[in-house]
Amino acid sequence: MNLKTFSLTIAACLLTGSVAVIPADAAEQTIMPGSGDGTIGLFSDTEGHWARAAIQSLAMMGIVNGSDGKVRPNDPISRAEFVKTLLSATDTPIDSQASMPFVDVPKGHWAYQIIATAAAKGIVNGIDGTHFAPDALVTREQLAKLLTVNSKSLSRETTALPSFSDVNGGWSYAYIADAYQAGLIKGLEGNRFAPTNHATRAESFIMIERMLNKETKTVNLPSDEILLGRVDSAVQTLQQSAGVPAGFSSQFVGPWQSIMQQAESGKISLPSAGLPAKGYSFLTSHVKQRAEHYAVVKVISSMKQMTGDISYEYLEVHLIKRDGQWKIGYFAPVGQ
């Protein structure tokens, strides 16, 4: 695919209608164009950042979000913000009827029902029996606990225990060890973990991304039939149709869902790049990666040129589990 054309096309789409991503602060967020990795665009403050790829991928899945075109990767993250991100990543629906056990989370707080849901499901505890401290900043050791306690499908990469120079027992040691063995954490310079340091937004996002990739215990993995059933028909529709049928957007999440919704209503035409190429014929697909909430399917298509030569298109389709169903986040062009 021509990625330069792709960026220009998406920019045009953004001028005709915003591409919404679920915000952390309940304000509408638009991802800016300009990416060259098959996704729609980067936040303006992630260029050159070490966590850029993970942030971009999670944004396309509707998990990571920001405001004013920025995600502020080096800022700390609050307890409420992280819980929201965790619930989104693990496909935990918000329970509008859940009651709030914490006296310091008023009904007017933007994360009221999110925290109530997480507490009711046992995902979070308070700092004591009646307080949650929603706007307090999350520490790195708290991240380790939240991620390992709430993922039942993490596979271990190693049985070795961490040897961080600044982790010598304490309440969080077992959680840090679990996170280390699962490959969620790698430590800092000087063989440190800095357990009580406030975690940055980028650190929390990268741990979420690693968790999604490592939830690979077989008990909760999707089948080939489910994943390929979602991908194959969607790819063929985009290859052969001049538009998209009503309801097609329900197969997507994040920015692509918004674009599909606008295409369904006739507000815009679908971009000519960033999607499976028009005129190609679907050949085959296979599951490249699968986890409890995240999967990648590789698709191969072909087109016969006027010269008689055959051109091939290779795509990776990234999927996320949302509302109990597998949805498409984005298409990424790849080599053979």
N, C-alpha and C positions, 0 to 999 in steps of 0.2 A: 504494500500500500504506500501511496505517497503521503508521508506524514506531514509535509509542509502544507499540502492541500488540505489535509485533515484538520490541522489547527485553524486554517483560515475559514474552513467551512463551519467549524464549531463556533468560531468567533461570530460569524454571521447569524448563527442560530441564537446565540446569546443576545444579540441585538434585537431580535424579534420576540424573545421571551426568555425569562430567567430560568436557569437550571437550579432547582432547589435541592439543598441537602439539609437533613434534619439538624437543627442547631443545638448547641449546648446551652444557649441562653434564651431559647424560645424565639429568637429573631431570625427572619429568613436569611439564608446564606447562599451566595452564588459562587461557584468555583470558576476561577478565571481560566481562559484558554491558554495553550502554549506548550503542552506536554508533547514529547516525542516517543512515548513508550506505549502507545495504544490507548491511553486513557485520555480524558477530556482536557484536563489542565491542572496546573499546580496552584496552590495558594501562593501569593506573591512573596511570602517570607520563607519559603522552603528551598529556594534556589541554592544549590550547593550544600544543603544541610545533610548530615550523615543519615538522617532518618527519612529523607525525601521519598524514596520508593515505597516504604511501608505506609507513610502518611497518605500518599496518593492512592495507593491500592485500597486502603480502608475508607478513604473519602468516596471512592467510586462505589463502595458497598453500602454507603449511607451510614457508616459507623463513626467516622471521624468528621468533625465539623468545626467551624470557627465563626468569625464575624468580620464584616468589612473586607472580605477577600483575604483574610489572614487567619492562620491557625495558631500563631504564636508558640512555636515548638519549644522554645527555651523558657517559657513561663512555667511556674508551678501549676499543679492541677488540684482542684479542691476535691474533697471527699464526695460531694454530690456529683460533680462533673465526671469523676471516674466511675461511679456507680452507674450513671446513665450510659457511659460508653460500654461498660461490662455487660449490662442488660441487653444492649443492642447487639453486641457481638455474639452473645450466647442465645439469641432468639428467645428472650424472656419477655412475654407480653406484659404491658402495664395493666395492673388490676385496678380499675376505677373504684372498686368497692373496698379495697384494702384500707384498714384503719392505721393511723399513725401512732406508734408507741412512744415517740420521742417528743418531749415538751419543747424542745428548742427548734423544731421545724414547723413554722406556722403555715396555715393553709395558703397564705399568699406566696409562699416560697415556690420558685419555678420548678423545683424538683420534688415537691411535696408527694405526689402520687408515685413517683419513681422510687423514692426512699421508702414509702409505705409498702410498695410491692416487694422491694428487696428485703425488707425486714420480715414481712409475712412469709416469704419463701425461704427464710433462713440464710439469705445470701450475705447479709451484713449484720453486724452487731453494733451497738452504740459504744461510745467511749465509757459509758457506765450504763446502768439499767434504764435511765430515762433521758439520756442525752446522746445525740448523734454528731453534733458539731459539723453541719453540712458544708459550711464555708471554710472549715479548717483545711490546711494543706496536707495532702497524702504524703507519707514517707515511703521510702523504698522498701522497707520491711513490711509495711502495710500492704503494698502492692503484691509482694511475694505471697502473703497470706491470702488476699482476695482472689488471686488468680489460681492458686493451687487448690484451695478449698472448694472453689466453685467450678472446677473442670474435672469431671469424672472420667475423662477419656485420654488424659495425658499419658504419653508413653515415655519411658525413661531412656535417655541417651547414654547414661552411664550410671554405675552403682557407686562411683567414687564420691566421697564427701567433699564439700568445698573447703578450701584452705585459706579463706580470706583472713587477712591479718587483723581485721577489726570486727570479726564475728566470732565470739568466744562463748557460746551458750546464750542464755537469755530466752525470753518468751518466743522470740521469732526464729530461733535457730532451725527448728524443724521445718518451718515453712520455707526459709531460705535454702535449706538443703534440698527440699522437694523441687523448688523452682530451678535450682542449679542442675539437679539430675535430669530434669525434663528439658533443659536447654533454654529456659526462659530468661535466665540471667547469666551474664558472663563477667561481671565485676568491672572495676575501674582500674585506672593506672595505679601501679604500686601494690597490686594484689589486694585491693580494698573492695568492699561492697558499699560502705557508707550507709548502713542500715537506717540511721535516723535522719539522713538528709531528705529534704523535700524532693520528691520526684518531679521531673519536668514533664510537660505534656508529651514531648517526643519520647521520653523513656517509657511512659505509660503506654503510648501507642505501639511502640516496638514490641513491648511485652505482650500486648493484646494480639498483635500480628503473629508472633511466635506461638502463642497459645493456639490460635486458630490452625496453624500449620501442624501442630504436634498433637492434636486431639485424635489420635489414630488407633486407639484400642478398638478391636473389631466389633464390640458389642453394639456400638451406635453408628457404624459407618453406613452410608447410603449404597445402594446397589448400582451396578452398571445400568440396569433397566431404568431406574429413576433418573439418573443424571443424563444419560444419552437421550431419553425420551424428552427431557426438557430442552436440550441443546439442539438436537438434529432438526426438529420441526421448525424451531425459531430461525436457525441458519438458512434453511431452505426457503422459508417465507421471505426473508430479507434478500436472498439472492434472486428470487424469481418475481417478486411482487413490486409494482410501481409504488405502492403505498403499504400501509399496514392495516389489517382488519381490526374492527372494534374489539376492545378488550385485550389486544396484543400487549399493551403496556404492563398488564398485570404479571407478565413473565419476567419483568425487570425490577431492579431497585436503583436508587440513587439518581444521578444525572441522566442516565439513559432512559430511565422510566419517565422522567419529566419530558424529555425530547419525544419519546414515543407517544405520550399523551397529547402533546401539541400536534404531532403528525396525524393522530387519529381524528382530531377535531378540525384538521385542515388549516391550522394556524401557520404551520411551516411544512416544508418538504423535508424528507429525511436527508441527512448529510450524505454526500457521495463517498466519503471516506470515514474510517473509524468503525465501520460495520463490515460484515461479509460482503465481498464485492459483487455487484450486479452482473448477471450473466454467467457466473460460474455455476458449475454443477457439483453438488455435494457428492463426495466419493465415500468417505469413511470417517469414523471418529472413534476415539478410545479415551478412557479415563486415565489421565496422567497422574493425578493426585487426588486423594480423597481424605477427608477428616470429618469429624462430627458435624461441624457447621460450615465448612469451606471445602471447595473442590475445584479442580481444573480439568477441563476436557479439551483434547487436541482434535481439531477438525481439519481434514484435507479435502480440498475442492479442486476442480480443474476446468479449463476452458480451451477449446480448440481454436487456434488462431487461423486467420485467412491463409497463412503460409502453410498450414497443415501441422505446425508445431503445437505442442500441448503446453500450456502454462498452468502452474499449480499455485494455489494459495494455501498457506499454512497458518492457522489461527489457534490461539489458546483462548478458551472461553472460561472466565473466572466466575464462579457461582458462590452464593451465600445462602444459608438457610434463613428464611424469614417467614414468620407466621406459620411455621410448620411445613412450608413448601420451599423447594429449591428455586431460586431466582437468579437471573443473569445480572452480573454487575458490569462487566465490560469484556470486550474482545481485544486481544493483543496479537499483532502480527509477529510471527516467529519464523525462524529458518526451518529447514527440514528436521 
